[in-house]
Amino acid sequence: MLKFIKHHMETIMGIEIFPMISLLIFFIFFTVLILWVYRSDKGYNARMAQLPLEEEDDAQLFN
């Protein structure tokens, strides 16, 4: 099965650029994500971190 796939991949012209493009997209995405996290408002982050732990009356949410 691998020989079948490998043969077809070798016949596609310009296929060697796709791994480089995917690596570049991966690197850019996580670099932007890290910058966004470090520049974000710390109060907002703390509020969002505590959100799942808050106890509220569920009956009030659905009325």
PDBQT receptor file of N, H, CA, C and O in Angstrom, charges set to zero:
ATOM      1  N   MET A   1       0.831  -1.191   0.000  1.00  0.00    +0.000 N 
ATOM      2  CA  MET A   1       0.000   0.000   0.000  1.00  0.00    +0.000 C 
ATOM      3  C   MET A   1       0.878   1.258   0.000  1.00  0.00    +0.000 C 
ATOM      4  O   MET A   1       0.566   2.224  -0.696  1.00  0.00    +0.000 OA
ATOM      5  N   LEU A   2       1.963   1.257   0.766  1.00  0.00    +0.000 N 
ATOM      6  H   LEU A   2       2.217   0.473   1.332  1.00  0.00    +0.000 HD
ATOM      7  CA  LEU A   2       2.830   2.426   0.836  1.00  0.00    +0.000 C 
ATOM      8  C   LEU A   2       3.498   2.700  -0.509  1.00  0.00    +0.000 C 
ATOM      9  O   LEU A   2       3.667   3.858  -0.891  1.00  0.00    +0.000 OA
ATOM     10  N   LYS A   3       3.873   1.658  -1.221  1.00  0.00    +0.000 N 
ATOM     11  H   LYS A   3       3.735   0.718  -0.911  1.00  0.00    +0.000 HD
ATOM     12  CA  LYS A   3       4.482   1.848  -2.542  1.00  0.00    +0.000 C 
ATOM     13  C   LYS A   3       3.500   2.503  -3.498  1.00  0.00    +0.000 C 
ATOM     14  O   LYS A   3       3.883   3.333  -4.323  1.00  0.00    +0.000 OA
ATOM     15  N   PHE A   4       2.232   2.126  -3.383  1.00  0.00    +0.000 N 
ATOM     16  H   PHE A   4       1.922   1.453  -2.712  1.00  0.00    +0.000 HD
ATOM     17  CA  PHE A   4       1.189   2.714  -4.231  1.00  0.00    +0.000 C 
ATOM     18  C   PHE A   4       1.055   4.219  -3.974  1.00  0.00    +0.000 C 
ATOM     19  O   PHE A   4       0.975   5.014  -4.910  1.00  0.00    +0.000 OA
ATOM     20  N   ILE A   5       1.032   4.587  -2.709  1.00  0.00    +0.000 N 
ATOM     21  H   ILE A   5       1.096   3.941  -1.949  1.00  0.00    +0.000 HD
ATOM     22  CA  ILE A   5       0.902   6.004  -2.345  1.00  0.00    +0.000 C 
ATOM     23  C   ILE A   5       2.179   6.761  -2.693  1.00  0.00    +0.000 C 
ATOM     24  O   ILE A   5       2.121   7.868  -3.229  1.00  0.00    +0.000 OA
ATOM     25  N   LYS A   6       3.319   6.172  -2.393  1.00  0.00    +0.000 N 
ATOM     26  H   LYS A   6       3.367   5.273  -1.958  1.00  0.00    +0.000 HD
ATOM     27  CA  LYS A   6       4.601   6.836  -2.653  1.00  0.00    +0.000 C 
ATOM     28  C   LYS A   6       4.795   7.096  -4.140  1.00  0.00    +0.000 C 
ATOM     29  O   LYS A   6       5.279   8.159  -4.528  1.00  0.00    +0.000 OA
ATOM     30  N   HIS A   7       4.423   6.138  -4.969  1.00  0.00    +0.000 N 
ATOM     31  H   HIS A   7       4.029   5.275  -4.654  1.00  0.00    +0.000 HD
ATOM     32  CA  HIS A   7       4.569   6.305  -6.415  1.00  0.00    +0.000 C 
ATOM     33  C   HIS A   7       3.716   7.474  -6.917  1.00  0.00    +0.000 C 
ATOM     34  O   HIS A   7       4.179   8.283  -7.721  1.00  0.00    +0.000 OA
ATOM     35  N   HIS A   8       2.486   7.557  -6.445  1.00  0.00    +0.000 N 
ATOM     36  H   HIS A   8       2.111   6.900  -5.792  1.00  0.00    +0.000 HD
ATOM     37  CA  HIS A   8       1.616   8.646  -6.886  1.00  0.00    +0.000 C 
ATOM     38  C   HIS A   8       2.075  10.002  -6.351  1.00  0.00    +0.000 C 
ATOM     39  O   HIS A   8       1.934  11.019  -7.030  1.00  0.00    +0.000 OA
ATOM     40  N   MET A   9       2.616  10.018  -5.153  1.00  0.00    +0.000 N 
ATOM     41  H   MET A   9       2.731   9.193  -4.601  1.00  0.00    +0.000 HD
ATOM     42  CA  MET A   9       3.122  11.274  -4.601  1.00  0.00    +0.000 C 
ATOM     43  C   MET A   9       4.344  11.764  -5.374  1.00  0.00    +0.000 C 
ATOM     44  O   MET A   9       4.524  12.969  -5.548  1.00  0.00    +0.000 OA
ATOM     45  N   GLU A  10       5.166  10.856  -5.827  1.00  0.00    +0.000 N 
ATOM     46  H   GLU A  10       5.020   9.877  -5.686  1.00  0.00    +0.000 HD
ATOM     47  CA  GLU A  10       6.359  11.249  -6.592  1.00  0.00    +0.000 C 
ATOM     48  C   GLU A  10       6.005  11.781  -7.966  1.00  0.00    +0.000 C 
ATOM     49  O   GLU A  10       6.777  12.549  -8.539  1.00  0.00    +0.000 OA
ATOM     50  N   THR A  11       4.871  11.399  -8.506  1.00  0.00    +0.000 N 
ATOM     51  H   THR A  11       4.244  10.774  -8.041  1.00  0.00    +0.000 HD
ATOM     52  CA  THR A  11       4.488  11.854  -9.844  1.00  0.00    +0.000 C 
ATOM     53  C   THR A  11       3.837  13.230  -9.830  1.00  0.00    +0.000 C 
ATOM     54  O   THR A  11       3.687  13.840 -10.889  1.00  0.00    +0.000 OA
ATOM     55  N   ILE A  12       3.443  13.738  -8.661  1.00  0.00    +0.000 N 
ATOM     56  H   ILE A  12       3.565  13.242  -7.801  1.00  0.00    +0.000 HD
ATOM     57  CA  ILE A  12       2.812  15.058  -8.573  1.00  0.00    +0.000 C 
ATOM     58  C   ILE A  12       3.910  16.113  -8.547  1.00  0.00    +0.000 C 
ATOM     59  O   ILE A  12       4.780  16.097  -7.676  1.00  0.00    +0.000 OA
ATOM     60  N   MET A  13       3.862  17.017  -9.497  1.00  0.00    +0.000 N 
ATOM     61  H   MET A  13       3.155  17.030 -10.204  1.00  0.00    +0.000 HD
ATOM     62  CA  MET A  13       4.882  18.071  -9.560  1.00  0.00    +0.000 C 
ATOM     63  C   MET A  13       4.601  19.129  -8.499  1.00  0.00    +0.000 C 
ATOM     64  O   MET A  13       3.459  19.553  -8.323  1.00  0.00    +0.000 OA
ATOM     65  N   GLY A  14       5.635  19.547  -7.803  1.00  0.00    +0.000 N 
ATOM     66  H   GLY A  14       6.562  19.202  -7.946  1.00  0.00    +0.000 HD
ATOM     67  CA  GLY A  14       5.517  20.597  -6.800  1.00  0.00    +0.000 C 
ATOM     68  C   GLY A  14       4.996  20.117  -5.456  1.00  0.00    +0.000 C 
ATOM     69  O   GLY A  14       4.645  20.939  -4.611  1.00  0.00    +0.000 OA
ATOM     70  N   ILE A  15       4.936  18.813  -5.235  1.00  0.00    +0.000 N 
ATOM     71  H   ILE A  15       5.222  18.145  -5.922  1.00  0.00    +0.000 HD
ATOM     72  CA  ILE A  15       4.394  18.288  -3.976  1.00  0.00    +0.000 C 
ATOM     73  C   ILE A  15       5.314  18.588  -2.795  1.00  0.00    +0.000 C 
ATOM     74  O   ILE A  15       4.854  18.609  -1.653  1.00  0.00    +0.000 OA
ATOM     75  N   GLU A  16       6.590  18.818  -3.043  1.00  0.00    +0.000 N 
ATOM     76  H   GLU A  16       6.963  18.800  -3.970  1.00  0.00    +0.000 HD
ATOM     77  CA  GLU A  16       7.529  19.029  -1.940  1.00  0.00    +0.000 C 
ATOM     78  C   GLU A  16       7.300  20.341  -1.205  1.00  0.00    +0.000 C 
ATOM     79  O   GLU A  16       7.841  20.536  -0.117  1.00  0.00    +0.000 OA
ATOM     80  N   ILE A  17       6.510  21.243  -1.775  1.00  0.00    +0.000 N 
ATOM     81  H   ILE A  17       6.070  21.085  -2.658  1.00  0.00    +0.000 HD
ATOM     82  CA  ILE A  17       6.250  22.530  -1.130  1.00  0.00    +0.000 C 
ATOM     83  C   ILE A  17       5.198  22.406  -0.027  1.00  0.00    +0.000 C 
ATOM     84  O   ILE A  17       5.194  23.223   0.894  1.00  0.00    +0.000 OA
ATOM     85  N   PHE A  18       4.319  21.426  -0.089  1.00  0.00    +0.000 N 
ATOM     86  H   PHE A  18       4.323  20.763  -0.837  1.00  0.00    +0.000 HD
ATOM     87  CA  PHE A  18       3.228  21.315   0.873  1.00  0.00    +0.000 C 
ATOM     88  C   PHE A  18       3.683  21.056   2.310  1.00  0.00    +0.000 C 
ATOM     89  O   PHE A  18       3.113  21.655   3.221  1.00  0.00    +0.000 OA
ATOM     90  N   PRO A  19       4.669  20.204   2.565  1.00  0.00    +0.000 N 
ATOM     91  CA  PRO A  19       5.143  20.078   3.955  1.00  0.00    +0.000 C 
ATOM     92  C   PRO A  19       5.748  21.372   4.491  1.00  0.00    +0.000 C 
ATOM     93  O   PRO A  19       5.598  21.678   5.674  1.00  0.00    +0.000 OA
ATOM     94  N   MET A  20       6.420  22.128   3.646  1.00  0.00    +0.000 N 
ATOM     95  H   MET A  20       6.541  21.880   2.685  1.00  0.00    +0.000 HD
ATOM     96  CA  MET A  20       6.996  23.397   4.090  1.00  0.00    +0.000 C 
ATOM     97  C   MET A  20       5.903  24.409   4.403  1.00  0.00    +0.000 C 
ATOM     98  O   MET A  20       6.005  25.153   5.379  1.00  0.00    +0.000 OA
ATOM     99  N   ILE A  21       4.868  24.440   3.589  1.00  0.00    +0.000 N 
ATOM    100  H   ILE A  21       4.785  23.836   2.797  1.00  0.00    +0.000 HD
ATOM    101  CA  ILE A  21       3.749  25.360   3.824  1.00  0.00    +0.000 C 
ATOM    102  C   ILE A  21       3.026  25.004   5.112  1.00  0.00    +0.000 C 
ATOM    103  O   ILE A  21       2.680  25.889   5.894  1.00  0.00    +0.000 OA
ATOM    104  N   SER A  22       2.793  23.718   5.338  1.00  0.00    +0.000 N 
ATOM    105  H   SER A  22       3.074  22.999   4.702  1.00  0.00    +0.000 HD
ATOM    106  CA  SER A  22       2.089  23.308   6.562  1.00  0.00    +0.000 C 
ATOM    107  C   SER A  22       2.929  23.612   7.808  1.00  0.00    +0.000 C 
ATOM    108  O   SER A  22       2.376  24.012   8.832  1.00  0.00    +0.000 OA
ATOM    109  N   LEU A  23       4.233  23.433   7.740  1.00  0.00    +0.000 N 
ATOM    110  H   LEU A  23       4.682  23.108   6.908  1.00  0.00    +0.000 HD
ATOM    111  CA  LEU A  23       5.102  23.780   8.864  1.00  0.00    +0.000 C 
ATOM    112  C   LEU A  23       5.075  25.285   9.124  1.00  0.00    +0.000 C 
ATOM    113  O   LEU A  23       5.045  25.716  10.277  1.00  0.00    +0.000 OA
ATOM    114  N   LEU A  24       5.087  26.062   8.085  1.00  0.00    +0.000 N 
ATOM    115  H   LEU A  24       5.112  25.711   7.148  1.00  0.00    +0.000 HD
ATOM    116  CA  LEU A  24       5.030  27.514   8.219  1.00  0.00    +0.000 C 
ATOM    117  C   LEU A  24       3.706  27.959   8.848  1.00  0.00    +0.000 C 
ATOM    118  O   LEU A  24       3.698  28.822   9.725  1.00  0.00    +0.000 OA
ATOM    119  N   ILE A  25       2.599  27.381   8.409  1.00  0.00    +0.000 N 
ATOM    120  H   ILE A  25       2.606  26.680   7.696  1.00  0.00    +0.000 HD
ATOM    121  CA  ILE A  25       1.289  27.715   8.988  1.00  0.00    +0.000 C 
ATOM    122  C   ILE A  25       1.258  27.330  10.462  1.00  0.00    +0.000 C 
ATOM    123  O   ILE A  25       0.782  28.102  11.294  1.00  0.00    +0.000 OA
ATOM    124  N   PHE A  26       1.760  26.149  10.789  1.00  0.00    +0.000 N 
ATOM    125  H   PHE A  26       2.146  25.522  10.113  1.00  0.00    +0.000 HD
ATOM    126  CA  PHE A  26       1.815  25.689  12.181  1.00  0.00    +0.000 C 
ATOM    127  C   PHE A  26       2.628  26.651  13.035  1.00  0.00    +0.000 C 
ATOM    128  O   PHE A  26       2.185  27.045  14.114  1.00  0.00    +0.000 OA
ATOM    129  N   PHE A  27       3.798  27.029  12.571  1.00  0.00    +0.000 N 
ATOM    130  H   PHE A  27       4.157  26.709  11.694  1.00  0.00    +0.000 HD
ATOM    131  CA  PHE A  27       4.684  27.925  13.318  1.00  0.00    +0.000 C 
ATOM    132  C   PHE A  27       4.055  29.306  13.504  1.00  0.00    +0.000 C 
ATOM    133  O   PHE A  27       4.092  29.860  14.602  1.00  0.00    +0.000 OA
ATOM    134  N   ILE A  28       3.485  29.855  12.451  1.00  0.00    +0.000 N 
ATOM    135  H   ILE A  28       3.455  29.405  11.559  1.00  0.00    +0.000 HD
ATOM    136  CA  ILE A  28       2.861  31.181  12.533  1.00  0.00    +0.000 C 
ATOM    137  C   ILE A  28       1.676  31.165  13.478  1.00  0.00    +0.000 C 
ATOM    138  O   ILE A  28       1.523  32.079  14.289  1.00  0.00    +0.000 OA
ATOM    139  N   PHE A  29       0.822  30.130  13.390  1.00  0.00    +0.000 N 
ATOM    140  H   PHE A  29       0.946  29.388  12.732  1.00  0.00    +0.000 HD
ATOM    141  CA  PHE A  29      -0.362  30.042  14.245  1.00  0.00    +0.000 C 
ATOM    142  C   PHE A  29       0.028  30.035  15.717  1.00  0.00    +0.000 C 
ATOM    143  O   PHE A  29      -0.525  30.804  16.504  1.00  0.00    +0.000 OA
ATOM    144  N   PHE A  30       0.974  29.178  16.102  1.00  0.00    +0.000 N 
ATOM    145  H   PHE A  30       1.423  28.554  15.463  1.00  0.00    +0.000 HD
ATOM    146  CA  PHE A  30       1.326  29.093  17.507  1.00  0.00    +0.000 C 
ATOM    147  C   PHE A  30       2.149  30.288  17.976  1.00  0.00    +0.000 C 
ATOM    148  O   PHE A  30       2.097  30.626  19.159  1.00  0.00    +0.000 OA
ATOM    149  N   THR A  31       2.885  30.923  17.119  1.00  0.00    +0.000 N 
ATOM    150  H   THR A  31       2.927  30.649  16.158  1.00  0.00    +0.000 HD
ATOM    151  CA  THR A  31       3.585  32.158  17.491  1.00  0.00    +0.000 C 
ATOM    152  C   THR A  31       2.580  33.270  17.777  1.00  0.00    +0.000 C 
ATOM    153  O   THR A  31       2.704  33.983  18.772  1.00  0.00    +0.000 OA
ATOM    154  N   VAL A  32       1.591  33.414  16.906  1.00  0.00    +0.000 N 
ATOM    155  H   VAL A  32       1.490  32.835  16.097  1.00  0.00    +0.000 HD
ATOM    156  CA  VAL A  32       0.545  34.425  17.122  1.00  0.00    +0.000 C 
ATOM    157  C   VAL A  32      -0.253  34.106  18.378  1.00  0.00    +0.000 C 
ATOM    158  O   VAL A  32      -0.595  35.013  19.137  1.00  0.00    +0.000 OA
ATOM    159  N   LEU A  33      -0.552  32.838  18.610  1.00  0.00    +0.000 N 
ATOM    160  H   LEU A  33      -0.274  32.101  17.994  1.00  0.00    +0.000 HD
ATOM    161  CA  LEU A  33      -1.294  32.438  19.798  1.00  0.00    +0.000 C 
ATOM    162  C   LEU A  33      -0.521  32.760  21.074  1.00  0.00    +0.000 C 
ATOM    163  O   LEU A  33      -1.106  33.256  22.037  1.00  0.00    +0.000 OA
ATOM    164  N   ILE A  34       0.766  32.491  21.095  1.00  0.00    +0.000 N 
ATOM    165  H   ILE A  34       1.241  32.088  20.313  1.00  0.00    +0.000 HD
ATOM    166  CA  ILE A  34       1.591  32.802  22.269  1.00  0.00    +0.000 C 
ATOM    167  C   ILE A  34       1.660  34.308  22.493  1.00  0.00    +0.000 C 
ATOM    168  O   ILE A  34       1.560  34.762  23.633  1.00  0.00    +0.000 OA
ATOM    169  N   LEU A  35       1.828  35.094  21.427  1.00  0.00    +0.000 N 
ATOM    170  H   LEU A  35       1.909  34.725  20.501  1.00  0.00    +0.000 HD
ATOM    171  CA  LEU A  35       1.841  36.551  21.564  1.00  0.00    +0.000 C 
ATOM    172  C   LEU A  35       0.513  37.077  22.087  1.00  0.00    +0.000 C 
ATOM    173  O   LEU A  35       0.486  37.985  22.918  1.00  0.00    +0.000 OA
ATOM    174  N   TRP A  36      -0.584  36.513  21.607  1.00  0.00    +0.000 N 
ATOM    175  H   TRP A  36      -0.562  35.776  20.932  1.00  0.00    +0.000 HD
ATOM    176  CA  TRP A  36      -1.914  36.943  22.055  1.00  0.00    +0.000 C 
ATOM    177  C   TRP A  36      -2.100  36.656  23.537  1.00  0.00    +0.000 C 
ATOM    178  O   TRP A  36      -2.648  37.486  24.262  1.00  0.00    +0.000 OA
ATOM    179  N   VAL A  37      -1.654  35.499  23.993  1.00  0.00    +0.000 N 
ATOM    180  H   VAL A  37      -1.208  34.825  23.404  1.00  0.00    +0.000 HD
ATOM    181  CA  VAL A  37      -1.798  35.138  25.403  1.00  0.00    +0.000 C 
ATOM    182  C   VAL A  37      -0.972  36.074  26.286  1.00  0.00    +0.000 C 
ATOM    183  O   VAL A  37      -1.452  36.519  27.327  1.00  0.00    +0.000 OA
ATOM    184  N   TYR A  38       0.247  36.372  25.889  1.00  0.00    +0.000 N 
ATOM    185  H   TYR A  38       0.638  36.010  25.042  1.00  0.00    +0.000 HD
ATOM    186  CA  TYR A  38       1.091  37.246  26.703  1.00  0.00    +0.000 C 
ATOM    187  C   TYR A  38       0.624  38.699  26.708  1.00  0.00    +0.000 C 
ATOM    188  O   TYR A  38       0.860  39.419  27.679  1.00  0.00    +0.000 OA
ATOM    189  N   ARG A  39      -0.028  39.132  25.646  1.00  0.00    +0.000 N 
ATOM    190  H   ARG A  39      -0.219  38.547  24.858  1.00  0.00    +0.000 HD
ATOM    191  CA  ARG A  39      -0.487  40.523  25.572  1.00  0.00    +0.000 C 
ATOM    192  C   ARG A  39      -1.907  40.715  26.078  1.00  0.00    +0.000 C 
ATOM    193  O   ARG A  39      -2.355  41.852  26.222  1.00  0.00    +0.000 OA
ATOM    194  N   SER A  40      -2.621  39.641  26.348  1.00  0.00    +0.000 N 
ATOM    195  H   SER A  40      -2.257  38.717  26.231  1.00  0.00    +0.000 HD
ATOM    196  CA  SER A  40      -4.017  39.758  26.756  1.00  0.00    +0.000 C 
ATOM    197  C   SER A  40      -4.127  40.311  28.174  1.00  0.00    +0.000 C 
ATOM    198  O   SER A  40      -3.171  40.291  28.949  1.00  0.00    +0.000 OA
ATOM    199  N   ASP A  41      -5.303  40.797  28.481  1.00  0.00    +0.000 N 
ATOM    200  H   ASP A  41      -6.080  40.813  27.852  1.00  0.00    +0.000 HD
ATOM    201  CA  ASP A  41      -5.582  41.390  29.781  1.00  0.00    +0.000 C 
ATOM    202  C   ASP A  41      -5.577  40.308  30.857  1.00  0.00    +0.000 C 
ATOM    203  O   ASP A  41      -6.297  39.316  30.747  1.00  0.00    +0.000 OA
ATOM    204  N   LYS A  42      -4.777  40.497  31.882  1.00  0.00    +0.000 N 
ATOM    205  H   LYS A  42      -4.192  41.303  31.971  1.00  0.00    +0.000 HD
ATOM    206  CA  LYS A  42      -4.634  39.486  32.935  1.00  0.00    +0.000 C 
ATOM    207  C   LYS A  42      -5.922  39.349  33.755  1.00  0.00    +0.000 C 
ATOM    208  O   LYS A  42      -6.246  38.256  34.222  1.00  0.00    +0.000 OA
ATOM    209  N   GLY A  43      -6.652  40.448  33.930  1.00  0.00    +0.000 N 
ATOM    210  H   GLY A  43      -6.389  41.335  33.551  1.00  0.00    +0.000 HD
ATOM    211  CA  GLY A  43      -7.926  40.381  34.654  1.00  0.00    +0.000 C 
ATOM    212  C   GLY A  43      -8.941  39.539  33.905  1.00  0.00    +0.000 C 
ATOM    213  O   GLY A  43      -9.674  38.761  34.515  1.00  0.00    +0.000 OA
ATOM    214  N   TYR A  44      -8.992  39.686  32.595  1.00  0.00    +0.000 N 
ATOM    215  H   TYR A  44      -8.397  40.318  32.099  1.00  0.00    +0.000 HD
ATOM    216  CA  TYR A  44      -9.899  38.890  31.767  1.00  0.00    +0.000 C 
ATOM    217  C   TYR A  44      -9.529  37.414  31.845  1.00  0.00    +0.000 C 
ATOM    218  O   TYR A  44     -10.409  36.561  31.958  1.00  0.00    +0.000 OA
ATOM    219  N   ASN A  45      -8.242  37.106  31.787  1.00  0.00    +0.000 N 
ATOM    220  H   ASN A  45      -7.527  37.799  31.696  1.00  0.00    +0.000 HD
ATOM    221  CA  ASN A  45      -7.793  35.719  31.877  1.00  0.00    +0.000 C 
ATOM    222  C   ASN A  45      -8.157  35.101  33.227  1.00  0.00    +0.000 C 
ATOM    223  O   ASN A  45      -8.588  33.950  33.284  1.00  0.00    +0.000 OA
ATOM    224  N   ALA A  46      -7.989  35.854  34.308  1.00  0.00    +0.000 N 
ATOM    225  H   ALA A  46      -7.639  36.790  34.262  1.00  0.00    +0.000 HD
ATOM    226  CA  ALA A  46      -8.327  35.343  35.635  1.00  0.00    +0.000 C 
ATOM    227  C   ALA A  46      -9.832  35.119  35.754  1.00  0.00    +0.000 C 
ATOM    228  O   ALA A  46     -10.268  34.127  36.338  1.00  0.00    +0.000 OA
ATOM    229  N   ARG A  47     -10.631  36.038  35.200  1.00  0.00    +0.000 N 
ATOM    230  H   ARG A  47     -10.277  36.844  34.726  1.00  0.00    +0.000 HD
ATOM    231  CA  ARG A  47     -12.084  35.900  35.242  1.00  0.00    +0.000 C 
ATOM    232  C   ARG A  47     -12.544  34.672  34.453  1.00  0.00    +0.000 C 
ATOM    233  O   ARG A  47     -13.429  33.941  34.899  1.00  0.00    +0.000 OA
ATOM    234  N   MET A  48     -11.944  34.445  33.283  1.00  0.00    +0.000 N 
ATOM    235  H   MET A  48     -11.226  35.038  32.920  1.00  0.00    +0.000 HD
ATOM    236  CA  MET A  48     -12.298  33.284  32.468  1.00  0.00    +0.000 C 
ATOM    237  C   MET A  48     -11.833  31.978  33.120  1.00  0.00    +0.000 C 
ATOM    238  O   MET A  48     -12.486  30.946  32.964  1.00  0.00    +0.000 OA
ATOM    239  N   ALA A  49     -10.721  32.012  33.844  1.00  0.00    +0.000 N 
ATOM    240  H   ALA A  49     -10.190  32.851  33.971  1.00  0.00    +0.000 HD
ATOM    241  CA  ALA A  49     -10.224  30.816  34.518  1.00  0.00    +0.000 C 
ATOM    242  C   ALA A  49     -11.145  30.407  35.659  1.00  0.00    +0.000 C 
ATOM    243  O   ALA A  49     -11.291  29.216  35.933  1.00  0.00    +0.000 OA
ATOM    244  N   GLN A  50     -11.765  31.367  36.323  1.00  0.00    +0.000 N 
ATOM    245  H   GLN A  50     -11.646  32.334  36.100  1.00  0.00    +0.000 HD
ATOM    246  CA  GLN A  50     -12.659  31.069  37.440  1.00  0.00    +0.000 C 
ATOM    247  C   GLN A  50     -14.087  30.774  37.009  1.00  0.00    +0.000 C 
ATOM    248  O   GLN A  50     -14.880  30.294  37.820  1.00  0.00    +0.000 OA
ATOM    249  N   LEU A  51     -14.427  31.037  35.796  1.00  0.00    +0.000 N 
ATOM    250  H   LEU A  51     -13.783  31.427  35.137  1.00  0.00    +0.000 HD
ATOM    251  CA  LEU A  51     -15.793  30.884  35.307  1.00  0.00    +0.000 C 
ATOM    252  C   LEU A  51     -16.351  29.470  35.492  1.00  0.00    +0.000 C 
ATOM    253  O   LEU A  51     -17.474  29.336  35.978  1.00  0.00    +0.000 OA
ATOM    254  N   PRO A  52     -15.625  28.415  35.131  1.00  0.00    +0.000 N 
ATOM    255  CA  PRO A  52     -16.205  27.079  35.316  1.00  0.00    +0.000 C 
ATOM    256  C   PRO A  52     -16.358  26.680  36.790  1.00  0.00    +0.000 C 
ATOM    257  O   PRO A  52     -17.094  25.742  37.098  1.00  0.00    +0.000 OA
ATOM    258  N   LEU A  53     -15.686  27.366  37.682  1.00  0.00    +0.000 N 
ATOM    259  H   LEU A  53     -15.088  28.128  37.432  1.00  0.00    +0.000 HD
ATOM    260  CA  LEU A  53     -15.720  27.003  39.092  1.00  0.00    +0.000 C 
ATOM    261  C   LEU A  53     -16.789  27.746  39.876  1.00  0.00    +0.000 C 
ATOM    262  O   LEU A  53     -17.072  27.387  41.019  1.00  0.00    +0.000 OA
ATOM    263  N   GLU A  54     -17.385  28.770  39.286  1.00  0.00    +0.000 N 
ATOM    264  H   GLU A  54     -17.154  29.061  38.357  1.00  0.00    +0.000 HD
ATOM    265  CA  GLU A  54     -18.406  29.542  39.982  1.00  0.00    +0.000 C 
ATOM    266  C   GLU A  54     -19.672  28.721  40.117  1.00  0.00    +0.000 C 
ATOM    267  O   GLU A  54     -20.074  28.006  39.199  1.00  0.00    +0.000 OA
ATOM    268  N   GLU A  55     -20.297  28.840  41.291  1.00  0.00    +0.000 N 
ATOM    269  H   GLU A  55     -19.970  29.421  42.036  1.00  0.00    +0.000 HD
ATOM    270  CA  GLU A  55     -21.563  28.153  41.519  1.00  0.00    +0.000 C 
ATOM    271  C   GLU A  55     -22.677  29.173  41.420  1.00  0.00    +0.000 C 
ATOM    272  O   GLU A  55     -22.714  30.148  42.170  1.00  0.00    +0.000 OA
ATOM    273  N   GLU A  56     -23.569  28.942  40.501  1.00  0.00    +0.000 N 
ATOM    274  H   GLU A  56     -23.539  28.150  39.892  1.00  0.00    +0.000 HD
ATOM    275  CA  GLU A  56     -24.724  29.808  40.329  1.00  0.00    +0.000 C 
ATOM    276  C   GLU A  56     -25.963  28.949  40.357  1.00  0.00    +0.000 C 
ATOM    277  O   GLU A  56     -25.916  27.740  40.130  1.00  0.00    +0.000 OA
ATOM    278  N   ASP A  57     -27.061  29.596  40.638  1.00  0.00    +0.000 N 
ATOM    279  H   ASP A  57     -27.099  30.579  40.822  1.00  0.00    +0.000 HD
ATOM    280  CA  ASP A  57     -28.323  28.880  40.640  1.00  0.00    +0.000 C 
ATOM    281  C   ASP A  57     -28.733  28.623  39.194  1.00  0.00    +0.000 C 
ATOM    282  O   ASP A  57     -29.045  29.559  38.457  1.00  0.00    +0.000 OA
ATOM    283  N   ASP A  58     -28.733  27.356  38.790  1.00  0.00    +0.000 N 
ATOM    284  H   ASP A  58     -28.480  26.596  39.388  1.00  0.00    +0.000 HD
ATOM    285  CA  ASP A  58     -29.070  27.016  37.412  1.00  0.00    +0.000 C 
ATOM    286  C   ASP A  58     -30.495  27.365  37.055  1.00  0.00    +0.000 C 
ATOM    287  O   ASP A  58     -30.798  27.585  35.882  1.00  0.00    +0.000 OA
ATOM    288  N   ALA A  59     -31.371  27.422  38.024  1.00  0.00    +0.000 N 
ATOM    289  H   ALA A  59     -31.125  27.243  38.977  1.00  0.00    +0.000 HD
ATOM    290  CA  ALA A  59     -32.765  27.756  37.753  1.00  0.00    +0.000 C 
ATOM    291  C   ALA A  59     -32.884  29.194  37.257  1.00  0.00    +0.000 C 
ATOM    292  O   ALA A  59     -33.734  29.483  36.414  1.00  0.00    +0.000 OA
ATOM    293  N   GLN A  60     -32.060  30.089  37.759  1.00  0.00    +0.000 N 
ATOM    294  H   GLN A  60     -31.369  29.854  38.443  1.00  0.00    +0.000 HD
ATOM    295  CA  GLN A  60     -32.105  31.478  37.310  1.00  0.00    +0.000 C 
ATOM    296  C   GLN A  60     -31.592  31.636  35.889  1.00  0.00    +0.000 C 
ATOM    297  O   GLN A  60     -32.017  32.550  35.181  1.00  0.00    +0.000 OA
ATOM    298  N   LEU A  61     -30.707  30.785  35.466  1.00  0.00    +0.000 N 
ATOM    299  H   LEU A  61     -30.362  30.043  36.041  1.00  0.00    +0.000 HD
ATOM    300  CA  LEU A  61     -30.152  30.899  34.127  1.00  0.00    +0.000 C 
ATOM    301  C   LEU A  61     -31.172  30.559  33.045  1.00  0.00    +0.000 C 
ATOM    302  O   LEU A  61     -31.101  31.094  31.938  1.00  0.00    +0.000 OA
ATOM    303  N   PHE A  62     -32.117  29.678  33.355  1.00  0.00    +0.000 N 
ATOM    304  H   PHE A  62     -32.174  29.244  34.254  1.00  0.00    +0.000 HD
ATOM    305  CA  PHE A  62     -33.068  29.227  32.335  1.00  0.00    +0.000 C 
ATOM    306  C   PHE A  62     -34.395  29.955  32.413  1.00  0.00    +0.000 C 
ATOM    307  O   PHE A  62     -35.296  29.628  31.641  1.00  0.00    +0.000 OA
ATOM    308  N   ASN A  63     -34.566  30.916  33.295  1.00  0.00    +0.000 N 
ATOM    309  H   ASN A  63     -33.834  31.181  33.922  1.00  0.00    +0.000 HD
ATOM    310  CA  ASN A  63     -35.823  31.674  33.379  1.00  0.00    +0.000 C 
ATOM    311  C   ASN A  63     -35.752  32.930  32.594  1.00  0.00    +0.000 C 
ATOM    312  O   ASN A  63     -36.720  33.689  32.554  1.00  0.00    +0.000 OA
TER     313      ASN A  63
